[in-house]
Amino acid sequence: METRKSATFNTCVSLEIISYRTNLADSDGVSVKAAIDGLVEAGILRGDTTKDIQEPIISRQIKVKNASEEKTVIIIEEV
């Protein structure tokens, strides 16, 4: 049986996910769910319920000129 260590954030948090892309996705094309699931799996967040993450989750995109500038920034703040 696998034991998960304590999460980095053990309180409710707010999330802002910013995608820097050369080609912007449709408004429903950026997967916030995948990012949150990854944060939980990595042990950064304790869970993905409304007790763990304050709504609304902010998700936005910023257009960049070069593929070398593409990245995703996730801002996590305790609330």
C-alpha positions as CSV (number, residue, x, y, z in Angstrom):
1,M,0.0,0.0,0.0
2,E,1.4,3.4,-1.0
3,T,1.5,6.1,1.6
4,R,1.3,9.7,0.4
5,K,3.2,12.4,2.3
6,S,1.5,15.5,3.6
7,A,0.5,18.0,1.1
8,T,2.5,21.3,0.7
9,F,-0.8,23.3,1.2
10,N,-3.0,21.9,3.9
11,T,-5.5,24.7,3.8
12,C,-8.0,26.0,1.2
13,V,-6.2,27.7,-1.7
14,S,-7.0,30.0,-4.6
15,L,-5.6,29.0,-8.0
16,E,-4.7,31.0,-11.1
17,I,-3.5,29.1,-14.1
18,I,-1.8,31.1,-16.9
19,S,-0.9,29.5,-20.2
20,Y,1.6,31.2,-22.4
21,R,1.1,29.9,-25.9
22,T,1.9,30.7,-29.5
23,N,-1.5,29.5,-30.6
24,L,-4.3,30.2,-28.2
25,A,-6.8,27.4,-27.5
26,D,-10.5,27.7,-27.5
27,S,-11.9,29.0,-24.2
28,D,-12.6,25.4,-23.1
29,G,-9.4,24.0,-24.6
30,V,-7.0,24.5,-21.7
31,S,-7.3,21.7,-19.2
32,V,-7.5,23.1,-15.7
33,K,-8.5,19.7,-14.5
34,A,-5.3,18.1,-15.6
35,A,-3.3,20.8,-13.9
36,I,-5.2,20.3,-10.6
37,D,-5.0,16.5,-10.8
38,G,-1.2,16.8,-11.2
39,L,-0.9,19.2,-8.2
40,V,-2.8,16.7,-6.1
41,E,-0.8,13.7,-7.4
42,A,2.4,15.5,-6.7
43,G,1.4,16.2,-3.1
44,I,1.2,19.9,-3.5
45,L,-2.5,20.2,-2.9
46,R,-4.4,18.0,-0.4
47,G,-7.4,17.5,-2.7
48,D,-9.5,18.9,-5.5
49,T,-12.8,19.6,-3.8
50,T,-14.3,23.0,-3.0
51,K,-13.0,22.5,0.6
52,D,-9.5,22.4,-0.9
53,I,-9.8,24.9,-3.8
54,Q,-11.7,28.2,-3.6
55,E,-13.9,29.0,-6.6
56,P,-13.7,30.5,-9.1
57,I,-10.4,29.1,-10.4
58,I,-8.9,31.7,-12.7
59,S,-7.6,30.4,-16.0
60,R,-6.2,32.6,-18.8
61,Q,-4.0,32.6,-21.8
62,I,-1.4,34.9,-23.0
63,K,-0.1,34.9,-26.6
64,V,3.6,34.7,-27.1
65,K,5.7,34.9,-30.3
66,N,8.0,32.0,-30.0
67,A,7.6,28.3,-28.9
68,S,10.6,28.9,-26.6
69,E,8.4,31.3,-24.6
70,E,5.6,28.8,-24.1
71,K,5.0,27.8,-20.4
72,T,2.3,27.3,-17.9
73,V,2.4,29.3,-14.6
74,I,0.3,28.2,-11.6
75,I,-0.2,30.7,-8.8
76,I,-1.3,29.1,-5.5
77,E,-2.3,31.2,-2.5
78,E,-3.6,30.1,0.9
79,V,-7.0,31.6,1.7
